[in-house]
């Protein structure tokens, strides 16, 4: 299914030469090129004619702004690549490939803790390499690990166009591993964070345990409650800024697909996750946030959640504030579509879930964990079940009325069962669970639905609405609706919207 989104960009720059004479500016440093060919046998000095032959040589050299460390295509280097140094604004230190041989340049960790370790650095780009780390499976290890320790701000790091596969780590979530791409902030004295981290266009396959995983020691704040150990995580809350994880493909992941932690304003978009929660005994989700502010999760496709220990596409977890899930396509996940999960002592608040598609997600469409869930708004989503019928539409695990409250509103959502009748119950719905102006078709459970409908919505195969659909203009306006639907149509701020994720007119 293709999302149609129109974008336009226009830039022009005109400059007139000055007639006055100005002193010549110093030319920017272009940097040096260093070459590595691990198939060569003769000792080298890192030049194109006499390349280095081991990672040990590459790791021993200090790099600076504009430098390039280049690995020969079609060759494999074994061990850990751990370069020293950093780039500068406008002159990054780049690690890439060279040559015209078929195949990529390969870094094989061969069972080391990290195939690539980028520690206490900034303005660095890692690109166009193949990275694997399969030997001695079951121990903690990573494909690429970013590590800060008492460093401060690490600006301008980019990981792009990497092929990371067969990283065979252990089944535990830790500060130091195991992931295809592991982003960690360690240290105990100097708060550290990433600023301008970009993870894009990477192909990640067959990884135990995490796809892309963030974790920070400087994460203590009132919102997270007792979910962080004050000894192990000294704080104060110091979020990474301008983080973007986008246009990545993740396939066959043992645990979580993408987990964002201790960030502010992160964007997770245009990723494809196909197969997660496949080989882990713990709980995992496709894309989820923990201890974050203002994360936007949009234009992702998530499928293949392997079991019901979480196993859903999306999760706003403990201490997630202002998370927005919009314009995503979730399908064929055993665990379901959405989890809101603050845990004991933490809070999850101001979550928005709008204009998403959920097709054949199982177990439960929405699950709420124990703990305070405040101001969660779920509106204008389309849920269609054709071959899988969930047991619960909402599985509310708040417990007794004395436990912390849940505040969830479900408005203008379209729920359609085209398959076997059954399922779709509520588990322990609390007083804070409010429904209005939804449409349920083929769903026979008893439901609180003031102003709602049960008629056939006349869905087209692409989940648009046919002419005469009772869902057309049958919703109620929602404040801060995002301005567009899943298909790219504009959404009015004042006129009654359609029910579901499609806002256009009826189409044949």
Residue pairs with C-beta under 8 A, 6 or more apart in sequence:
1 329
1 357
1 462
1 463
3 299
3 327
3 329
3 486
3 487
3 488
4 487
4 488
5 299
5 488
6 488
28 66
28 90
28 91
29 64
29 65
29 66
29 91
30 66
30 91
31 64
31 65
31 66
31 67
31 68
31 91
31 93
32 66
32 67
32 68
33 48
33 67
33 68
33 70
34 46
34 47
34 52
34 58
34 61
34 63
34 67
34 68
34 69
34 70
35 44
35 46
35 47
35 48
35 51
35 52
35 70
35 72
35 98
36 46
36 51
36 52
36 53
36 54
36 55
36 57
36 58
36 69
36 70
36 71
36 72
36 77
37 44
37 51
37 52
37 53
37 71
37 72
37 75
38 53
38 54
38 55
38 71
38 72
38 75
38 76
38 77
38 78
39 72
39 74
39 75
39 76
40 51
40 53
41 53
42 50
42 53
43 50
43 53
44 50
44 51
44 52
44 53
44 57
45 52
46 52
46 57
46 58
46 61
51 72
52 58
54 77
54 79
55 77
55 78
55 79
55 80
55 81
55 82
55 107
56 79
58 69
58 77
58 81
58 83
59 80
59 81
59 82
59 83
59 84
60 84
61 83
61 84
62 84
62 85
63 69
63 83
63 84
63 85
63 86
63 87
63 93
64 85
64 86
64 87
64 88
64 93
65 86
65 87
65 88
65 91
65 92
65 93
65 123
66 87
66 88
66 91
66 92
66 93
67 85
67 87
67 93
67 94
68 93
68 94
68 95
68 96
69 83
69 93
69 94
69 95
69 96
70 95
70 96
70 97
70 98
71 77
71 95
71 96
71 97
71 98
71 105
71 107
71 129
72 97
72 98
72 99
72 101
72 105
73 97
73 98
73 99
73 100
73 101
73 102
73 103
73 104
73 105
74 99
74 101
74 102
74 103
74 104
74 105
75 101
75 105
75 106
76 105
76 106
76 107
76 108
77 105
77 106
77 107
77 108
78 108
78 109
78 110
79 108
79 109
79 110
79 112
80 109
80 112
80 113
80 114
80 115
80 116
80 117
81 95
81 107
81 115
81 116
81 117
82 114
82 116
82 117
82 118
82 119
83 93
83 95
83 118
83 121
85 93
85 121
86 93
86 121
86 122
86 123
86 124
87 93
87 94
87 122
87 123
87 124
87 125
87 156
88 123
89 123
89 155
89 156
91 123
92 123
92 124
92 125
92 156
92 158
93 121
93 123
93 124
93 125
94 124
94 125
94 127
95 124
95 125
95 126
95 127
95 129
96 125
96 126
96 127
96 128
96 129
97 104
97 105
97 128
97 129
98 105
103 130
104 128
104 129
104 130
104 163
105 128
105 129
105 130
106 129
106 130
106 131
106 132
107 115
107 116
107 129
107 130
107 131
107 132
108 115
108 132
108 133
109 115
109 116
109 131
109 132
109 133
109 135
109 141
109 142
109 143
109 167
110 133
110 135
111 133
111 134
111 135
111 136
111 139
111 141
112 133
112 141
113 140
113 141
113 142
113 145
113 176
113 177
114 133
114 141
114 142
114 143
114 144
114 145
114 177
115 131
115 132
115 133
115 141
115 142
115 143
115 144
115 167
116 126
116 129
116 131
116 143
116 144
116 145
117 145
117 147
118 124
118 126
118 144
118 145
118 146
118 147
118 157
119 146
119 147
119 148
119 149
120 147
120 148
120 149
120 151
120 154
121 154
121 157
122 153
122 154
122 155
122 156
122 157
123 155
123 156
123 157
124 156
124 157
124 158
125 157
125 158
125 159
125 160
126 144
126 158
126 159
126 160
126 162
127 158
127 159
127 160
127 161
127 162
128 161
128 162
129 162
129 163
130 162
130 163
130 164
130 165
131 143
131 144
131 162
131 163
131 164
131 165
131 167
132 143
132 164
132 165
132 166
132 167
133 141
133 142
133 143
133 166
133 167
133 168
134 166
134 167
134 168
135 168
136 168
137 168
137 169
137 208
138 168
138 169
138 170
139 169
139 170
140 169
140 170
140 172
140 174
140 176
140 177
140 178
141 167
141 168
141 169
141 177
141 178
142 167
142 169
142 177
142 178
142 179
142 180
142 181
142 182
143 164
143 167
143 179
143 180
143 181
143 182
143 204
143 207
144 159
144 162
144 164
144 180
144 181
144 182
145 176
145 177
145 179
145 182
145 184
146 154
146 157
146 159
146 181
146 182
146 183
146 184
146 194
146 197
147 184
147 186
148 154
148 184
148 185
148 186
148 187
148 192
148 193
148 194
149 185
149 186
149 187
149 192
150 187
150 188
150 189
150 190
150 192
151 187
151 190
151 192
152 190
152 191
152 192
152 193
153 192
153 193
153 194
153 195
154 192
154 193
154 194
154 195
154 197
155 194
155 195
155 196
156 195
156 196
157 194
157 196
157 197
157 198
158 197
158 198
158 199
158 200
159 181
159 198
159 199
159 200
159 202
160 198
160 199
160 200
160 201
160 202
161 200
161 201
161 202
162 202
162 203
163 202
163 203
163 205
164 180
164 181
164 202
164 203
164 204
164 205
164 207
165 203
165 204
165 205
165 206
165 207
166 205
166 206
166 207
167 178
167 179
167 180
167 206
167 207
167 208
168 208
169 177
169 178
169 179
169 207
169 208
169 209
170 177
170 178
170 208
170 209
171 208
171 209
171 254
171 255
171 279
171 280
171 281
171 282
172 178
172 209
172 282
173 209
173 210
173 213
173 215
173 255
173 256
173 282
174 215
175 184
175 186
175 215
175 217
176 182
176 184
176 186
178 208
178 209
178 210
179 207
179 209
179 210
179 211
179 212
179 213
180 202
180 204
180 207
180 210
180 211
180 212
180 250
180 253
181 199
181 202
181 204
181 211
181 212
181 213
182 210
182 213
182 215
183 194
183 197
183 199
183 212
183 213
183 214
183 215
183 240
184 214
184 215
184 216
185 192
185 193
185 194
185 215
185 216
185 217
185 218
185 238
185 240
185 262
186 192
186 217
187 217
187 218
188 217
188 234
191 218
191 236
191 238
192 218
192 238
193 216
193 218
193 238
193 239
193 240
193 241
193 262
194 240
194 241
194 243
195 240
195 241
195 242
196 241
196 242
197 240
197 242
197 243
197 244
198 244
198 246
199 212
199 244
199 245
199 246
199 248
200 244
200 245
200 246
200 247
200 248
201 247
201 248
202 248
202 249
203 248
203 249
204 211
204 212
204 248
204 249
204 250
204 251
204 253
205 250
205 251
205 252
206 251
206 252
207 250
207 252
207 253
207 254
208 254
208 255
208 279
208 280
209 253
209 254
209 255
209 256
209 279
209 280
210 253
210 254
210 255
210 256
210 259
211 248
211 250
211 253
211 256
211 257
211 258
211 273
211 276
212 245
212 248
212 250
212 257
212 258
212 259
213 256
213 258
213 259
213 261
214 240
214 243
214 259
214 260
214 261
214 262
214 263
215 261
215 262
216 233
216 238
216 239
216 240
216 261
216 262
217 232
217 233
217 234
218 233
218 234
218 235
218 236
218 237
218 238
218 262
219 228
219 233
219 235
219 237
219 238
219 261
219 262
219 291
220 228
220 230
220 233
220 234
220 235
220 236
220 237
221 235
221 236
221 237
221 291
221 319
223 291
223 319
223 321
223 346
223 347
223 349
224 237
224 291
224 318
224 319
224 345
224 346
225 318
225 319
225 343
225 344
225 345
225 346
225 347
226 344
226 345
226 346
227 291
227 318
227 319
227 343
227 344
227 345
227 346
228 235
228 291
237 262
237 291
238 262
239 262
239 263
239 264
239 292
239 293
240 262
240 263
240 264
240 266
241 263
241 264
241 265
242 265
243 260
243 263
243 265
243 266
243 267
244 266
244 267
244 268
244 269
245 258
245 260
245 266
245 267
245 268
245 269
245 271
246 267
246 268
246 269
246 270
246 271
247 269
247 270
247 271
248 258
248 271
248 272
249 271
249 272
249 274
250 257
250 258
250 271
250 272
250 273
250 274
250 276
251 273
251 274
251 275
252 274
252 275
252 278
253 273
253 275
253 276
253 277
253 278
254 277
254 278
254 279
254 280
255 276
255 277
255 279
255 280
255 282
255 284
256 276
256 277
256 284
256 285
256 286
256 288
257 271
257 273
257 276
257 285
257 286
257 287
257 302
258 268
258 271
258 273
258 286
258 287
258 288
259 285
259 287
259 288
259 289
259 290
260 266
260 268
260 287
260 288
260 289
260 290
260 292
260 295
261 289
261 290
261 291
261 292
262 290
262 291
262 292
263 292
263 293
263 295
264 292
264 293
264 294
265 293
265 294
265 295
266 289
266 292
266 294
266 295
266 296
267 295
267 296
267 298
268 287
268 295
268 296
268 297
268 298
268 300
269 296
269 297
269 298
269 299
269 300
270 299
270 300
271 287
271 300
271 301
272 300
272 301
273 286
273 287
273 300
273 301
273 302
273 303
273 304
273 313
274 301
274 303
274 304
275 303
275 304
275 306
276 284
276 285
276 286
276 302
276 304
276 305
276 306
277 284
277 285
277 305
277 306
277 307
277 309
277 310
277 311
277 334
277 335
278 304
278 306
279 306
281 309
282 309
283 309
283 310
284 309
284 310
284 311
285 305
285 310
285 311
285 312
285 313
285 314
285 315
285 335
285 339
286 302
286 305
286 312
286 313
286 314
286 315
286 330
286 333
287 297
287 300
287 302
287 313
287 314
287 315
288 314
288 315
288 316
288 317
288 339
289 295
289 297
289 315
289 316
289 317
289 320
289 323
290 317
290 318
290 319
290 320
291 318
291 319
291 320
292 319
292 320
292 321
292 323
293 321
293 322
294 321
294 322
294 323
295 320
295 322
295 323
295 324
296 323
296 324
296 326
297 314
297 323
297 324
297 325
297 326
297 328
298 324
298 325
298 326
298 327
298 328
299 327
299 328
300 328
300 329
301 328
301 329
301 330
301 331
302 313
302 314
302 328
302 329
302 330
302 331
302 333
303 313
303 330
303 331
303 332
303 333
304 332
304 333
305 311
305 312
305 313
305 332
305 333
305 334
305 335
305 336
306 334
307 334
307 335
308 334
308 335
308 336
308 362
308 363
309 335
310 335
310 339
310 367
311 333
311 334
311 335
311 336
311 363
312 330
312 333
312 335
312 336
312 337
312 338
312 339
312 361
312 363
312 364
312 367
313 328
313 330
313 333
313 336
313 337
313 338
313 358
313 361
314 325
314 328
314 330
314 337
314 338
314 339
314 353
315 338
315 339
315 340
315 341
316 323
316 325
316 339
316 340
316 341
316 348
316 351
316 376
317 339
317 341
317 342
317 343
317 348
318 341
318 342
318 343
318 346
318 347
318 348
318 371
319 342
319 346
319 347
319 348
320 348
320 349
320 351
321 348
321 349
321 350
322 349
322 350
322 351
322 352
323 350
323 351
323 352
324 351
324 352
324 353
324 354
324 482
325 338
325 351
325 352
325 353
325 354
325 356
326 352
326 353
326 354
326 355
326 356
326 482
327 355
327 356
327 484
327 486
328 356
328 357
329 356
329 357
329 359
329 486
330 337
330 356
330 357
330 358
330 359
330 361
331 357
331 358
331 359
331 360
331 361
332 359
332 360
332 361
332 388
333 361
333 362
334 362
334 363
335 361
335 362
335 363
335 364
336 361
336 362
336 363
336 364
336 365
336 366
336 367
336 390
337 356
337 358
337 361
337 365
337 366
337 383
338 353
338 365
338 366
338 367
338 378
339 366
339 367
339 368
339 369
340 348
340 351
340 366
340 367
340 368
340 369
340 373
340 376
340 408
341 348
341 367
341 368
341 369
341 371
342 348
342 369
342 370
342 371
342 372
342 373
342 404
343 369
343 370
343 371
344 370
344 371
345 371
346 371
347 371
347 372
347 373
347 374
348 371
348 372
348 373
348 374
348 376
349 372
349 373
349 374
349 375
349 376
350 374
350 375
350 376
351 373
351 375
351 376
351 377
352 376
352 377
352 480
353 376
353 377
353 378
353 379
353 381
354 377
354 378
354 379
354 380
354 381
354 478
354 481
354 482
355 380
355 381
355 482
355 484
355 485
355 486
355 491
355 501
356 381
356 382
356 486
356 501
357 381
357 382
357 384
357 463
357 486
357 501
358 365
358 381
358 382
358 383
358 384
359 384
359 385
359 386
359 463
360 384
360 385
360 386
360 387
360 388
361 383
361 385
361 388
361 390
362 388
362 389
362 390
363 390
363 391
363 392
363 395
364 390
364 391
364 392
364 393
364 394
364 395
364 427
365 383
365 390
365 392
365 393
365 394
365 415
366 378
366 393
366 394
366 395
366 408
366 410
367 392
367 394
367 395
367 396
367 397
368 394
368 395
368 396
368 397
368 398
368 406
368 408
369 397
370 397
370 398
370 399
370 403
370 404
371 404
372 404
372 405
372 406
373 404
373 405
373 406
373 407
373 408
373 432
374 405
374 407
375 407
376 406
376 407
376 408
376 409
377 408
377 409
377 411
377 478
378 408
378 409
378 410
378 411
378 413
379 409
379 410
379 411
379 412
379 413
379 478
379 481
380 411
380 412
380 413
380 475
380 478
380 481
380 485
380 491
380 497
380 498
380 499
380 500
380 501
380 503
381 413
381 414
381 500
381 501
382 413
382 414
382 416
382 463
382 486
382 500
382 501
382 502
383 413
383 414
383 415
383 416
384 414
384 416
384 418
384 459
384 463
385 416
385 417
385 418
385 419
385 423
386 418
386 419
387 419
388 419
389 417
389 419
389 420
389 421
389 422
389 423
389 424
390 423
390 424
391 423
391 424
391 425
392 423
392 424
392 425
392 426
392 427
393 415
393 424
393 425
393 426
393 443
393 445
393 447
394 408
394 410
394 426
394 427
394 429
394 433
395 427
395 428
396 406
396 426
396 427
396 428
396 429
396 430
396 433
397 427
397 428
398 404
398 405
398 406
398 428
398 430
399 428
401 430
401 431
405 430
405 431
405 432
406 430
406 432
406 433
407 432
408 432
408 433
408 434
409 434
409 435
409 436
410 433
410 434
410 435
410 436
410 438
411 435
411 436
411 437
411 438
411 475
411 476
411 478
412 437
412 438
412 475
412 476
412 478
412 497
412 498
412 499
412 500
413 438
413 439
413 499
413 500
414 438
414 439
414 457
414 471
414 499
414 500
414 501
415 424
415 438
415 439
415 440
415 441
415 443
416 439
416 441
416 442
416 443
416 457
416 459
417 423
417 424
417 441
417 442
417 443
418 442
421 442
421 444
424 443
424 444
424 445
425 445
426 433
426 445
426 447
429 448
433 448
434 448
435 447
435 448
435 449
435 450
435 452
436 449
436 450
436 451
436 452
436 476
437 450
437 451
437 452
437 474
437 475
437 476
437 499
438 449
438 452
438 453
438 499
439 452
439 453
439 454
439 455
439 457
439 470
439 471
439 474
439 499
439 500
440 447
440 449
440 452
440 453
440 454
441 454
441 455
441 456
441 457
451 476
453 470
453 471
453 474
453 499
455 470
456 470
457 465
457 469
457 470
457 471
457 499
457 500
458 465
458 466
458 467
458 468
458 469
458 470
458 471
458 506
459 465
459 466
459 469
460 466
460 507
460 508
463 500
463 501
463 502
464 487
464 502
464 504
464 507
465 471
465 472
465 498
465 500
465 502
465 504
465 506
465 507
466 506
466 507
466 508
467 505
467 506
467 507
467 508
468 506
469 498
469 506
471 498
471 499
471 500
472 498
472 505
472 506
473 495
473 496
473 497
473 498
474 496
474 498
474 499
475 496
475 497
475 498
475 499
476 496
476 497
477 492
477 493
477 494
477 495
477 496
477 497
478 497
479 493
481 491
481 493
481 497
482 491
483 490
483 491
483 493
484 490
484 491
484 503
485 491
485 498
485 501
485 502
485 503
485 504
486 501
486 502
487 501
487 502
487 503
487 504
489 502
489 503
489 504
490 503
491 497
491 503
497 503
498 504
